[in-house]
Amino acid sequence: MRLPTRLVLASVLVVTVSTLPVFLLGAAFFQIGPEFGLGPVHLGMLAAGFFLTAATSSAPLGRWVDRVGWRTAMRVNVVVAAVVLASFPLLARSVGAVVALLVVAAATYGMANPAANLAVARHVEKRHQAMIFGVKHAGIPASTLLAGAAVPVVVVDLGWRFAYSLAALVAIGVLAVIPRTDGAPVPADGPGESAPKMRSRLLAGLALGSSLATWGALALGAFGVSAAVAAGFDEGTAGWLLFTGSLCSILGRIAVGWWTDRVGGRGFAGVAALVGAGALVFALIPLSHGPWFAVLVVLAFMTGWGWPGLMTFTVVNANRASPGASSGITQAGVFVGAGVGPLVLGIVVERISFSVAWWVVAVMSAAAALTVAWVGHRAVPRLG
């Protein structure tokens, strides 16, 4: 493979294997929960711990990635992910062991996205970057896709521990995909141009918008299978629904990135529109049953979880002087949302219902859309 193709594939797979520990936990929770005496609120706490730990490491590791380079960061991340995944079948014999393994995985995952973002920013031409960031951000839905497929294919018959063992082998294979050389960077801005840089408060605004929008993403990734089972689907069908939704999320991210490249957009409006549409879909899910529930869940994946690639393009395009560090800041916002969201939603599900949880997600998504729209209104005139 030529370097850009191989680089993009590595960027996707690094994020995929880095998040498999937590998303396999969510997908197989119908087995893991009873084994350890855990309920939905505990799943929310475990997911919250994973992403809040990643949040604390994302910004400093983003700066570290800018110093040491994306290849080193990718290799470290994949090796740790493989060790953690392989350790689950052997060491996860208590809740404390599960927590410890998730913390190790999460602390290292903080470097995955900054590394992938830096690689794309340095080696993919600017006119294709919105689409490529959409491809790159297929990593997490690819993780939920694999986790969803693992339920009917592996977990139901062979158990969740075997699924983690297979995931460890996948992680080891990713090492072979990471390019061995950095390759030639794309041309920098011309002499008459200065690399744009967004004001800190606007970058913080995007981090807040990302944090709020992530509630929907994690509702689908962590609770999707459990919600479908509660809605009357069997475990295998619920797993395939997670698989289908994840696939549609990937395709949606690529399509919206391609369109943004085509029209030369900054990305702000696209992110706000996607998240706003997701808010409407999330609000309708509690009112649906049977096939309509499945259709709306897939639409939620495409809209409410179709924005991360475009968000990263927006941040990197507005901060080309420091793509790793700036994306690390907004990624920290994502991780905070991914930490707080599952915790709150787990409590809502256990004490009230999945229906109310979907409406909470709808409100958070609407607030995220408004926040990103405001940042775009303030930032675009200055960036030119």
For each residue, the residues with C-beta under 8 A, 3 or more apart:
1: 5 6 9
2: 5 6
3: 6 7 123 179 181 183 184
4: 7 8 123 124 183
5: 1 2 8 9
6: 1 2 3 9 10 177 179
7: 3 4 10 11 119 120 123 124 179 183
8: 4 5 11 12 120 124 132 135 136
9: 1 5 6 12 13 177
10: 6 7 13 14 74 116 119 174 177 178 179
11: 7 8 14 15 74 115 116 119 120 136 139
12: 8 9 15 16 116 135 136 138 139 142
13: 9 10 16 17 139 142 174 177
14: 10 11 17 18 74 77 78 112 115 116 139 174 178
15: 11 12 18 19 112 113 116 136 137 139 140 142 143
16: 12 13 19 20 138 139 140 142 143 146 174
17: 13 14 20 78 81 82 85 143 167 170 171 174
18: 14 15 77 78 81 105 108 109 112 139
19: 15 16 22 23 109 139 140 143
20: 16 17 23 24 81 85 143 146 147 167 170 171
21: 24 25 50 81 84 85 88 101 102 105 164
22: 19 25 26 46 47 50 51 102 105 106 222
23: 19 20 26 27 140 143 144 146 147 221 222
24: 20 21 27 28 147 150 160 163 164 167
25: 21 22 28 29 32 43 46 47 98 102
26: 22 23 29 43 47 147 221 222 223 224 225 226
27: 23 24 144 147 148 150 151 155 225 239 242
28: 24 25 31 32 147 150 151 155 160 163
29: 25 26 32 33 38 43 225 226
30: 33 34 225 226 229 235
31: 28 34 35 155 159 160
32: 25 28 29 35 36 38 160
33: 29 30 36 37 38 39 42 43
34: 30 31 37 38
35: 31 32
36: 32 33 94 95 98
37: 33 34
38: 29 32 33 34 42 43 46 95
39: 33 42 43 350
40: 43 44 223 226 346 349 350
41: 44 45 346 347 349 350 351
42: 33 38 39 45 46 95 346
43: 25 26 29 33 38 39 40 46 47 222 223 226 342 346
44: 40 41 47 48 222 342 343 344 345 346 347 349
45: 41 42 48 49 342 343 346
46: 22 25 38 42 43 49 50 98 99 102
47: 22 25 26 43 44 50 51 218 222 338 339 342 343 346
48: 44 45 51 52 338 339 340 341 342 343 346
49: 45 46 52 53 99 102 103 106 339
50: 21 22 46 47 53 54 102 103 105 106 109 338 339
51: 22 47 48 54 55 106 218 334 335 336 337 338 339 342
52: 48 49 55 56 106 335 336 339 340
53: 49 50 56 57 102 103 106 107 110 339
54: 50 51 57 58 106 107 109 110 335 338 339
55: 51 52 58 110 332 333 335 336 338 339
56: 52 53 107 110 332
57: 53 54 60 61 106 107 108 109 110 111
58: 54 55 61 62 110 111 113 114 328 329 331 332 335
59: 62 63 325 328 329 332
60: 57 63 64 110 328
61: 57 58 64 65 73 110 111 114 328
62: 58 59 65 66 110 111 114 324 325 326 327 328 329 331
63: 59 60 66 67 324 325 328
64: 60 61 67 68 73 111
65: 61 62 68 69 70 73 111 114 115 118 324 328
66: 62 63 114 118 322 324 325
67: 63 64
68: 64 65 72 73
69: 65 72 73 118 182
70: 65 73 74 115 116 118 119 122 182 324
71: 74 75 119 178 179 180 182
72: 68 69 75 76
73: 61 64 65 68 69 70 76 77 111 112 114 115
74: 10 11 14 70 71 77 78 112 115 116 119 178
75: 71 72 78 79 175 178
76: 72 73 79 80 108 111
77: 14 18 73 74 80 81 108 109 111 112 115
78: 14 17 18 74 75 81 82 171 174 175 178
79: 75 76 82 83 175
80: 76 77 83 84 104 105 108
81: 17 18 20 21 77 78 84 85 105 108 109 171
82: 17 78 79 85 86 168 171 172 175
83: 79 80 86 87 168
84: 21 80 81 87 88 101 104 105
85: 17 20 21 81 82 88 164 165 167 168 171
86: 82 83 89 90 164 165 168
87: 83 84 90 91 92 101
88: 21 84 85 91 92 98 101 161 164
89: 86 92 161 162 164 165
90: 86 87
91: 87 88 97 101
92: 87 88 89 97 98 101 161 164
93: 97
94: 36 97 98
95: 36 38 42 98 99
96: 99 100
97: 91 92 93 94 100 101
98: 25 36 46 88 92 94 95 101 102
99: 46 49 95 96 102 103
100: 96 97 103 104
101: 21 84 87 88 91 92 97 98 104 105
102: 21 22 25 46 49 50 53 98 99 105 106
103: 49 50 53 99 100 106 107
104: 80 84 100 101 107 108
105: 18 21 22 50 80 81 84 101 102 108 109
106: 22 49 50 51 52 53 54 57 102 103 109 110
107: 53 54 56 57 103 104 110
108: 18 57 76 77 80 81 104 105 111 112
109: 18 19 50 54 57 77 81 105 106 112
110: 53 54 55 56 57 58 60 61 62 106 107 114 328 331 335
111: 57 58 61 62 64 65 73 76 77 108 114 115
112: 14 15 18 73 74 77 108 109 115 116 139
113: 15 58 116 117 312 327 328 331
114: 58 61 62 65 66 73 110 111 117 118 324 325 327 328 331
115: 11 14 65 70 73 74 77 111 112 118 119 324
116: 10 11 12 14 15 70 74 112 113 119 120 136 139
117: 113 114 120 121 133 136 312 316 323 324 327
118: 65 66 69 70 114 115 121 122 323 324 327
119: 7 10 11 70 71 74 115 116 122 123
120: 7 8 11 116 117 123 124 129 132 133 136 316
121: 117 118 124 129 316 320 323 324
122: 70 118 119 182 185 186 323
123: 3 4 7 119 120 182 183 184 185 186
124: 4 7 8 120 121 128 129 132 186
125: 128 129 186
126: 129 186 317
127: 261
128: 124 125 131 132 261
129: 120 121 124 125 126 132 133 261 313 316 317
130: 133 134 256 257 258 260 261 265 267 309 310 313 317
131: 128 134 135 254 257 258 260 261
132: 8 120 124 128 129 135 136 257
133: 117 120 129 130 136 137 257 309 310 312 313 316
134: 130 131 137 138 253 254 255 256 257 258 309 310 313
135: 8 12 131 132 138 253 254 257 309
136: 8 11 12 15 116 117 120 132 133 139 309 312
137: 15 133 134 140 253 308 309 312
138: 12 16 134 135 141 142 250 253 254 309
139: 11 12 13 14 15 16 18 19 112 116 136 142 143
140: 15 16 19 23 137 143 144 217 221 308
141: 138 144 145 246 247 249 250 253 301 305
142: 12 13 15 16 138 139 145 146 246 250
143: 15 16 17 19 20 23 139 140 146 147 221
144: 23 27 140 141 147 148 220 221 224 242 245 246
145: 141 142 148 149 242 243 246 247 250
146: 16 20 23 142 143 149 150 167 170
147: 20 23 24 26 27 28 143 144 150 151 242
148: 27 144 145 151 224 225 239 240 241 242 243 244 245 246
149: 145 146 152 153 239 240 243
150: 24 27 28 146 147 153 154 155 163 166 167 239
151: 27 28 147 148 154 155 156 225 235 236 238 239 242
152: 149 155 156 235 236 237 239 240
153: 149 150
154: 150 151 157 158 162 163 166
155: 27 28 31 150 151 152 158 159 160 162 163 239
156: 151 152 235 236
157: 154
158: 154 155 162 163
159: 31 155 162 163
160: 24 28 31 32 155 163 164
161: 88 89 92 164 165
162: 89 154 155 158 159 165 166
163: 24 28 150 154 155 158 159 160 166 167
164: 21 24 85 86 88 89 92 160 161 167 168
165: 85 86 89 161 162 168 169
166: 150 154 162 163 169 170
167: 17 20 24 85 146 150 163 164 170 171
168: 82 83 85 86 164 165 171 172
169: 165 166 172 173
170: 17 20 146 166 167 173 174
171: 17 20 78 81 82 85 167 168 174
172: 82 168 169 175
173: 169 170 176 177
174: 10 13 14 16 17 78 170 171 177 178
175: 75 78 79 82 172 178
176: 173
177: 6 9 10 13 173 174
178: 10 14 71 74 75 78 174 175
179: 3 6 7 10 71 182 183
180: 71
181: 3
182: 69 70 71 122 123 179 185
183: 3 4 7 123 179
184: 3 123
185: 122 123 182 188
186: 122 123 124 125 126
187:
188: 185 195
189: 193 194 195 320
190: 193
191:
192:
193: 189 190
194: 189
195: 188 189 320 321
196: 317 318 319 320 321 383 384
197: 318 319 320 321 322
198: 202 203 206 315 318 319 326 379 383
199: 202 203 379 382
200: 203 204
201: 204 205
202: 198 199 205 206 375 378 379
203: 198 199 200 206 207 315 319 326 329 330
204: 200 201 207 208 329
205: 201 202 208 209 371 372 374 375 378
206: 198 202 203 209 210 311 314 315 330 333 372 375
207: 203 204 210 211 329 330 332 333 334
208: 204 205 211 212 333 371
209: 205 206 212 213 271 275 311 333 368 369 371 372 375
210: 206 207 213 214 308 311 330 331 333 334 337 368
211: 207 208 214 333 334 336 337 340 368
212: 208 209 215 337 364 365 367 368 371
213: 209 210 216 217 275 278 304 307 337 364 365 368 369 372
214: 210 211 217 218 333 334 335 337 338 341
215: 212 218 219 337 341 345 360 361 364 365
216: 213 219 220 275 278 279 282 300 304 305 361 364 365
217: 140 213 214 220 221 304 305 308 338
218: 47 51 214 215 221 222 223 337 338 341 342 345
219: 215 216 222 223 224 227 282 341 342 345 357 358 361
220: 144 216 217 223 224 242 245 297 300 301 304 305
221: 23 26 140 143 144 217 218 224 305
222: 22 23 26 43 44 47 218 219 342
223: 26 40 43 218 219 220 226 227 342 345 346 349 354 357
224: 26 144 148 219 220 221 227 228 238 241 242 245 297
225: 26 27 29 30 148 151 228 229 235 238 239 241 242
226: 26 29 30 40 43 223 229 230 238 349
227: 219 223 224 230 231 297 354 357
228: 224 225 231 233 237 238 241 242 293 294 297
229: 30 225 226 232 233 234 235 238
230: 226 227 354
231: 227 228 289 293 354
232: 229 289 290
233: 228 229 237 238 241 294
234: 229 237 238
235: 30 151 152 156 225 229 238 239
236: 151 152 156 239 240
237: 152 228 233 234 240 241
238: 151 224 225 226 228 229 233 234 235 241 242
239: 27 148 149 150 151 152 155 225 235 236 242 243
240: 148 149 152 236 237 243 244
241: 148 224 225 228 233 237 238 244 245 294 297 298
242: 27 144 145 147 148 151 220 224 225 228 238 239 245 246
243: 145 148 149 239 240 246 247
244: 148 240 241 247 248 298
245: 144 148 220 224 241 242 248 249 297 298 300 301 302 305
246: 141 142 144 145 148 242 243 249 250 301
247: 141 145 243 244 250 251
248: 244 245 251 252 298 301 302
249: 141 245 246 252 253 301 302 305 306
250: 138 141 142 145 246 247 253 254
251: 247 248 254 255 302
252: 248 249 255 256 301 302 303 306
253: 134 135 137 138 141 249 250 256 257 306 307 308 309 310
254: 131 134 135 138 250 251 257 258 309
255: 134 251 252 258 259
256: 130 134 252 253 259 260 270 274 306 307 309 310
257: 130 131 132 133 134 135 253 254 260 261 309 310 313
258: 130 131 134 254 255 261 262
259: 255 256 262 263 265 270
260: 130 131 256 257 263 264 265 267 270 310 313
261: 127 128 129 130 131 257 258 264
262: 258 259
263: 259 260
264: 260 261
265: 130 259 260 269 270
266: 269 314 317 318 376 379 380 383
267: 130 260 270 271 310 311 313 314 317
268: 271 272 314 372 373 375 376 377 379 380
269: 265 266 272 273 373 376
270: 256 259 260 265 267 273 274 307 310
271: 209 267 268 274 275 307 310 311 314 372 376
272: 268 269 275 276 369 370 372 373 376
273: 269 270 276 277 369
274: 256 270 271 277 278 303 304 306 307 310
275: 209 213 216 271 272 278 279 303 304 307 365 368 369 372
276: 272 273 279 280 365 366 369
277: 273 274 280 281 303 304
278: 213 216 274 275 281 282 300 303 304 305 306 307 365
279: 216 275 276 282 283 304 362 363 365 366 369
280: 276 277 283 284 362
281: 277 278 284 285 296 299 300 303 304
282: 216 219 278 279 285 300 304 358 359 361 362 365
283: 279 280 286 358 359 362
284: 280 281 287 288 296
285: 281 282 288 293 296 297 300 358
286: 283 354 355 356 358 359
287: 284
288: 284 285 292 293 295 296
289: 231 232 292 293
290: 232 293 294
291: 294 295
292: 288 289 295 296
293: 228 231 285 288 289 290 296 297
294: 228 233 241 290 291 297 298
295: 288 291 292 298 299
296: 281 284 285 288 292 293 299 300
297: 220 224 227 228 241 245 285 293 294 300 301
298: 241 244 245 248 294 295 301 302
299: 281 295 296 302 303
300: 216 220 245 278 281 282 285 296 297 303 304 305
301: 141 220 245 246 248 249 252 297 298 304 305 306
302: 245 248 249 251 252 298 299 305 306
303: 252 274 275 277 278 281 299 300 306
304: 213 216 217 220 274 275 277 278 279 281 282 300 301 307 361 365
305: 141 216 217 220 221 245 249 278 300 301 302 308
306: 249 252 253 256 274 278 301 302 303
307: 213 253 256 270 271 274 275 278 304 310 311
308: 137 140 210 217 253 305 311 312 334
309: 130 133 134 135 136 137 138 253 254 256 257 312 313
310: 130 133 134 253 256 257 260 267 270 271 274 307 313 314
311: 206 209 210 267 271 307 308 314 315 330 372
312: 113 117 133 136 137 308 309 315 316 327 330
313: 129 130 133 134 257 260 267 309 310 316 317
314: 206 266 267 268 271 310 311 317 318
315: 198 203 206 311 312 318 319 323 326 327 330
316: 117 120 121 129 133 312 313 319 320 323 326 327
317: 126 129 130 196 266 267 313 314 320
318: 196 197 198 266 314 315 326 379 383
319: 196 197 198 203 315 316 322 323 326 327
320: 121 189 195 196 197 316 317 323
321: 195 196 197
322: 66 197 319 325 326
323: 117 118 121 122 315 316 319 320 326 327
324: 62 63 65 66 70 114 115 117 118 121 327 328
325: 59 62 63 66 114 322 328 329
326: 62 198 203 315 316 318 319 322 323 329 330
327: 62 113 114 117 118 312 315 316 319 323 324 330 331
328: 58 59 60 61 62 63 65 110 113 114 324 325 331 332
329: 58 59 62 203 204 207 325 326 332 333
330: 203 206 207 210 311 312 315 326 327 333 334
331: 58 62 110 113 114 210 327 328 334 335
332: 55 56 58 59 207 328 329 335 336
333: 55 206 207 208 209 210 211 214 329 330 336 337
334: 51 207 210 211 214 308 330 331 337 338
335: 51 52 54 55 58 110 214 331 332 338 339
336: 51 52 55 211 332 333 339 340
337: 51 210 211 212 213 214 215 218 333 334 340 341
338: 47 48 50 51 54 55 214 217 218 334 335 341 342
339: 47 48 49 50 51 52 53 54 55 335 336 342 343
340: 48 52 211 336 337 343 344
341: 48 214 215 218 219 337 338 344 345 361 364
342: 43 44 45 47 48 51 218 219 222 223 338 339 345 346
343: 44 45 47 48 339 340 346 347
344: 44 340 341 347 348 360
345: 44 215 218 219 223 341 342 348 349 357 360 361
346: 40 41 42 43 44 45 47 48 223 342 343 349 350
347: 41 44 343 344 350 351
348: 344 345 351 352 353 356 357 360
349: 40 41 44 223 226 345 346 352 353 354 357
350: 39 40 41 346 347
351: 41 347 348
352: 348 349 356 357
353: 348 349 356 357
354: 223 227 230 231 286 349 357 358
355: 286 358 359
356: 286 348 352 353 359 360
357: 219 223 227 345 348 349 352 353 354 360 361
358: 219 282 283 285 286 354 355 361 362
359: 282 283 286 355 356 362 363
360: 215 344 345 348 356 357 363 364
361: 215 216 219 282 304 341 345 357 358 364 365
362: 279 280 282 283 358 359 365 366
363: 279 359 360 366 367
364: 212 213 215 216 341 360 361 367 368
365: 212 213 215 216 275 276 278 279 282 304 361 362 368 369
366: 276 279 362 363 369 370
367: 212 363 364 370 371
368: 209 210 211 212 213 275 364 365 371 372
369: 209 213 272 273 275 276 279 365 366 372 373
370: 272 366 367 373 374
371: 205 208 209 212 367 368 374 375
372: 205 206 209 213 268 271 272 275 311 368 369 375 376
373: 268 269 272 369 370 376 377
374: 205 370 371 377 378
375: 202 205 206 209 268 371 372 378 379
376: 266 268 269 271 272 372 373 379 380
377: 268 373 374 380
378: 202 205 374 375 381 382
379: 198 199 202 266 268 318 375 376 382 383
380: 266 268 376 377 383
381: 378 384
382: 199 378 379
383: 196 198 266 318 379 380
384: 196 381
